[in-house]
Amino acid sequence: MDILPLAHHLMALAFLMLLLGSFISPFSDFESSDEPSNICNYERLSEVKRECNSFLSSASKLKLDIEKAYRMSYALSFRYGDWVQEAGTSPLMPFEDDMGKNFSDSGSLLKLVSFSIMDVDFSHLHEDEVRVCGYLSIGITRNRTLSNHADDWSPSFWKEPGISELIIPFEGLYIETEGERLMCFLGTSVSPFSEGFSDLLELPMAYSSDFYPQSPLLQDDHVMLVLRYPQTLSLTSRVIHGEMRNLNQNSNPKYFDKVYISSQLGYYSNYQFVSEKLILEACNPYPCQDGLIDGGIIKDSQFCKFFQGLSAEMFDIVGSSGCDGTEEHCYNLGPFVLGNEVKRTNGIQDKFRIMMNDPHCIPGDKLSKLGSAKASAVFRVVSSQENLFIAEQRSGLSGMTLSAEGTWNFSSRLLCMVGCVGLAETGSDGCNSRICLYFPISLSITQRSIFVGTISSINNTDSHNLLSFRKVLRPPDVLNKYYDYSSSCLSYKYSKIESANILLKRNENFNLVTFMKKSFLKYPCVEDTNNITSLSQLSDELSFDTSGLTNPLPNAHPPKVYVTMEILSLGSLLGRHWSFRHFSHKEESKILTNSDSTKRGQLLNISAHFTLSGESYVHISVLYLEGLYNPLLGKAFLIGCRDIPLSQGPMNITNPESRMDCLIEAKVEYSSKTTRWLINPTARISITSQRDVEDTLYFSPISIQTFLIPYSDNSKEFIFRQNFEESFRMLVLSASIACILCQLFFMEKKVDAIPFISLTMLGVQAPGYVLPLVTDGAILFKWKKFQYSDNLLDSGKTMWLQVFDCTLKFLSLTAFVLTLRLCQKVTKARLKLCTSPPRNLRQIPSDRLVFLSSWTVHIVGFVAVHFIHLKKTADGIISTHHKLSEWVTDIDEYMGLVQDFFLLPQIISNVLWQTQVKPLRELYYIGLTLLRLLVRAYDSIRDPVLNPYLHKGDNNRSSVFFSKSEDIIIMTILVVLAVTVHVQQGNFNKSLVK
């Protein structure tokens, strides 16, 4: 009896084990797939030892502990090194450029190579060698990245326009000698092409990519790779040398010429500061000129944090000393060695920038020397066309790189470094450059750089011109990357306030318009300038990034200009205040005590970074602005400075203001916040030069009207517009009902004139009252919005709006019923006229010809409107998704025009019937015309409602159908129609008197 329960338990246990095994096996498979030993089989070890015997014979005993062995696979890998191939007849791979033949920027065409260690076999560790394997990714690219990893352990090649890449797996041995570390590999590659095939169609391959299938490639297992690493990372000991060659005979179609590889030790290697002698020769006595920047330096405890934060930053090249834009040395970049094809490029300094990579820093407390720090970095010249992501990861050393090491001293407040160009590894040879770096603690209109550097020659044996570069601090940098540094170390020094005050007084004209603006309109302002949160919000309000048009327009289709104004400082607040970030009490009290004023409406000091794009504004594309903002009028009066173009005169780079044109005045006018519910915010910008017309730095005045400036929260304006438009509809409908009632009362007195009222005129008006009730559409006029503003209306209607909606429907129904009453009276009067002999039937009014004539006019008008709409769609002014929607939109909009021109049938009937009576009361047709004019004028004035969270700028089309000029034409026609009726009825009265 006990056997059966035991069997049940055993079965249950077996089931649990099976279930557990099903869960464990996938994970074990996953883990085993990541195990390096399964990737490399080391089947070619004997071949490796035979081919690499010359290197293995000099190997010394390895001293690998667990930590060093673990870090070795990372330290020996590198990414985006450089490679060159010796001159010959057998290239490594083909390349198809994706740029045109006339493209001359060769600086963005890169030959890159990456190497990754996939396995270090410590289970077969010997005294002088260890087995390793990895893969090499080598390619030619214009601006595209190479593969980060191999898909499988097999060679591959793929090519597309703009990139060619070859991936080769290798296995070999790692050894160490007295002076270096070395790896020798054998790998299996594929031959992208071969000159041994006479017929290209017989090539055993098809170029591969992710999008095109590939036939089997011709494999080649006679590829040898040797990589040499220095034992330590220092200024003159950092280069990784590599050589890849094909072991086949030259006549073999798989043969390629020798390839040389260069890279450097990276993040996983500890930098050794051992170049004191070179630094002493370059920086003692201290040669740097501290007249470049007026200001101090950050504390030594913060220096390393800030310096390392400059990694991958791009610095603008300012210029060379004595360069006037025409001499030969203007086509060199200090010590950097440029190719001849690059030197022939015009405006070389505008086509390149400097990037700083691989920063290392040791603060003073670790050096037992307070107030100082040791720093090193690599400065690289980068083409403006080069992919920044690639440039940030490049590790190759060449004539376009400068390895630097130096000391920062608190007493001198500057950082001096010695620089070595390219692959300098022999002491002082190639290390003839001195780099001086400046970190200012104050900004001004002529000093907007957070980082300024110069590169000069140490001696005259191999001298080069002084090269200056900088990193201009833009407001987004203050908010993001340099927030901590800016909030704790930087301040702004206003120097053009007096000049801005003179400009303000010159433009200050007190008149009735100014008085009305100050009294009734509110502009962006701050209630209390001591409140840093309010100052930060005002800075956001005054900043904009939008497009605009020049004023006056140069032609019928003027090009758009893109304008950006970023507020750098407002009052004593530099940048922005983020409440969720740490903001010390000391910093807050600094803002409060330095505040210029506490009264609302007081003038505020302001500084900004202004950019203007467009072919016509290259000479003034960047302006540094400083001045006063008047919150009562919403106007900023600013003095501007710009960098003098290199072609317009020599530079003195030791004096920042001498290389700037500061005789520029600018005025920015913001729209009122009071009218934002009706008109979206814009800005008007005017820029003028104060130089004589004959001056080479003079430029013509610039005036720009911006388009819509999206602001963060428009919920109040949105609700106000909803309530206003509902009230406005109620007012117009009530007035329309009053006009119809007046006509009914008039008809009671003028019975003889009733038959001469056009039924077509009344029939045109009636659908405007009843169709919105049937279709649940907008009454009188539609909600004006942008394409991405629908969700603002989806929040549902409040109870107050529901009451408005019911009232509007009741008024619209009332107006419809009263219009039907007018039609009924006219119909009865005509029937009565028919039954009253001896009336001539030809003299009885009939709307048949009136209807045909009116709709003939409207059909012609609709065709004209449709063609105008098609042209707007083609020009991108409005957008539609389907052809059917175009026709529906055109018909819908033109039906509104038909109702606006409701007097047209009456004018035609008066002419056809030769009416001798006065059928319409002035209050009726003039009143309805004025109401139509009022609705049309409001629709023309109001801007579409935007959704600030989804607004797409120029790509966001609005529901606007008629332009403002077209609305003016429509309103003019309305007036003409009313005047025509008035003249006709006036003539009737005169004929009756006669």
Stockholm file with secondary structure:
# STOCKHOLM 1.0

chainA/1-994         MDILPLAHHLMALAFLMLLLGSFISPFSDFESSDEPSNICNYERLSEVKRECNSFLSSASKLKLDIEKAYRMSYALSFRYGDWVQEAGTSPLMPFEDDMGKNFSDSGSLLKLVSFSIMDVDFSHLHEDEVRVCGYLSIGITRNRTLSNHADDWSPSFWKEPGISELIIPFEGLYIETEGERLMCFLGTSVSPFSEGFSDLLELPMAYSSDFYPQSPLLQDDHVMLVLRYPQTLSLTSRVIHGEMRNLNQNSNPKYFDKVYISSQLGYYSNYQFVSEKLILEACNPYPCQDGLIDGGIIKDSQFCKFFQGLSAEMFDIVGSSGCDGTEEHCYNLGPFVLGNEVKRTNGIQDKFRIMMNDPHCIPGDKLSKLGSAKASAVFRVVSSQENLFIAEQRSGLSGMTLSAEGTWNFSSRLLCMVGCVGLAETGSDGCNSRICLYFPISLSITQRSIFVGTISSINNTDSHNLLSFRKVLRPPDVLNKYYDYSSSCLSYKYSKIESANILLKRNENFNLVTFMKKSFLKYPCVEDTNNITSLSQLSDELSFDTSGLTNPLPNAHPPKVYVTMEILSLGSLLGRHWSFRHFSHKEESKILTNSDSTKRGQLLNISAHFTLSGESYVHISVLYLEGLYNPLLGKAFLIGCRDIPLSQGPMNITNPESRMDCLIEAKVEYSSKTTRWLINPTARISITSQRDVEDTLYFSPISIQTFLIPYSDNSKEFIFRQNFEESFRMLVLSASIACILCQLFFMEKKVDAIPFISLTMLGVQAPGYVLPLVTDGAILFKWKKFQYSDNLLDSGKTMWLQVFDCTLKFLSLTAFVLTLRLCQKVTKARLKLCTSPPRNLRQIPSDRLVFLSSWTVHIVGFVAVHFIHLKKTADGIISTHHKLSEWVTDIDEYMGLVQDFFLLPQIISNVLWQTQVKPLRELYYIGLTLLRLLVRAYDSIRDPVLNPYLHKGDNNRSSVFFSKSEDIIIMTILVVLAVTVHVQQGNFNKSLVK
#=GR chainA/1-994 SS CCHHHHHHHHHHHHHHHHHHHHHHHHHHHHHHHHCHHHHCCCTTHHHHHHHTHHHHTTCBCCCCCHHHHHHHHHHTCEEEEEEEECSSSCCSCCCCCSSCTTCCCGGGCEEEEEEEEEEEEGGGCCSSCEEEEEEEEEEEESSCCCCSSCSSSSCEEEEETTEEEEEEEEEEEEEECSSEEEEEEEEEEEESCCTTCSSGGGCSCCCBCSSSCCCCCEEEEEEEEEEEEESSBSSSSCEEEEEEEECSCTTSTTCCCCEEEEEECCTTSCBCCCCHHHHHHHHSSCCCCTTSCSSCCCCHHHHHHHHHTTTTEEEEEEEETTCCSSSGGGGSBTTBCCCHHHHTSSSGGGSEEEEEEEEEEEEGGGTTCTTEEEEEEEEEEEETTSCHHHHHHCCCCSTTEEEEEEEEETTTTEEEEEEEETTCCSTTTTCCEEEEEECCSEECSSCCEEEEEEEEESSSTTCCCCEEEEEECCHHHHHTTTHHHHHHHCEECCCCHHHHHHHHHHHCCCSHHHHHHHHHCCCSCCSCTTCHHHHHHHHHHHCEEEEEEESSCSSSSCCCEEEEEEEEEETTEESCCCTTSCCCHHHHHHHHHTCSCCSTTCCEEEEEEEEEESGGGGGGSEEEEEEEEETTTTEEEEEEEEECCGGGSCCCTTSGGGGEEEEEEEEEEECCSTTTTTSCCCEEEEEEECSCTTSTTCCCCEEEEECCCCCSCCHHHHHHHHHHHHHHHHHHHHHHHHHHHHHHHHHHHCGGGGGGSCHHHHHHHHHHHHHHHHHTCCSSSCCCBBTTCHHHHTTCCCHHHHHHHHHHHHHHHHHHHHHHHHHHHHHHHHHHHHTSTTCCGGGSCCSHHHHHHHHHHHHHHHHHHHHHHHHHHHHTSSCCSCHHHHHHHHHHHHHHHHHHTTTHHHHHHHHHHTCCSCCSCHHHHHHHHHHHHHHHHHHHHSCCBCCTTTCCGGGCCBSCCSCHHHHHHHHHHHHHHHHHHHHHHHHHHHHHHC
#=GC SS_cons         CCHHHHHHHHHHHHHHHHHHHHHHHHHHHHHHHHCHHHHCCCTTHHHHHHHTHHHHTTCBCCCCCHHHHHHHHHHTCEEEEEEEECSSSCCSCCCCCSSCTTCCCGGGCEEEEEEEEEEEEGGGCCSSCEEEEEEEEEEEESSCCCCSSCSSSSCEEEEETTEEEEEEEEEEEEEECSSEEEEEEEEEEEESCCTTCSSGGGCSCCCBCSSSCCCCCEEEEEEEEEEEEESSBSSSSCEEEEEEEECSCTTSTTCCCCEEEEEECCTTSCBCCCCHHHHHHHHSSCCCCTTSCSSCCCCHHHHHHHHHTTTTEEEEEEEETTCCSSSGGGGSBTTBCCCHHHHTSSSGGGSEEEEEEEEEEEEGGGTTCTTEEEEEEEEEEEETTSCHHHHHHCCCCSTTEEEEEEEEETTTTEEEEEEEETTCCSTTTTCCEEEEEECCSEECSSCCEEEEEEEEESSSTTCCCCEEEEEECCHHHHHTTTHHHHHHHCEECCCCHHHHHHHHHHHCCCSHHHHHHHHHCCCSCCSCTTCHHHHHHHHHHHCEEEEEEESSCSSSSCCCEEEEEEEEEETTEESCCCTTSCCCHHHHHHHHHTCSCCSTTCCEEEEEEEEEESGGGGGGSEEEEEEEEETTTTEEEEEEEEECCGGGSCCCTTSGGGGEEEEEEEEEEECCSTTTTTSCCCEEEEEEECSCTTSTTCCCCEEEEECCCCCSCCHHHHHHHHHHHHHHHHHHHHHHHHHHHHHHHHHHHCGGGGGGSCHHHHHHHHHHHHHHHHHTCCSSSCCCBBTTCHHHHTTCCCHHHHHHHHHHHHHHHHHHHHHHHHHHHHHHHHHHHHTSTTCCGGGSCCSHHHHHHHHHHHHHHHHHHHHHHHHHHHHTSSCCSCHHHHHHHHHHHHHHHHHHTTTHHHHHHHHHHTCCSCCSCHHHHHHHHHHHHHHHHHHHHSCCBCCTTTCCGGGCCBSCCSCHHHHHHHHHHHHHHHHHHHHHHHHHHHHHHC
//
